Amino acid sequence: MAHRQVTRTGKDRNGNITSLCKPGEAWSPRASADCIRDIETGTHSYYVAWPEKQTDIRVVQGPNGKYLRTDRDATTRNNLDDLPDC
């Protein structure tokens, strides 16, 4: 299992995360559905190294299905939105 650092995210026009990215890595970009499967099966894990701390990306069940998120701070919003686009 690889612990993959994520530095960027792909987003659709509604702001939904569609992929995780780290330029220069062979696995990047990786579609969100594939990342969800990686995390759930234990194949790979993903994380973001914020300036103040490192946080794992996790799978969450939302009203419209599963999605990826990380919690950098005490807010309820998904901090993956803060990353630049792929």
Beta strands, then each sheet from edge to edge (+ up, - down):
strand 1: 2-5
strand 2: 8-11
strand 3: 17-21
strand 4: 30-31
strand 5: 44-49
strand 6: 54-56
strand 7: 58-62
strand 8: 65-69
sheet 1: 1+ 5+ 6-
sheet 2: 2+ 3- 4+
sheet 3: 7+ 8-
end
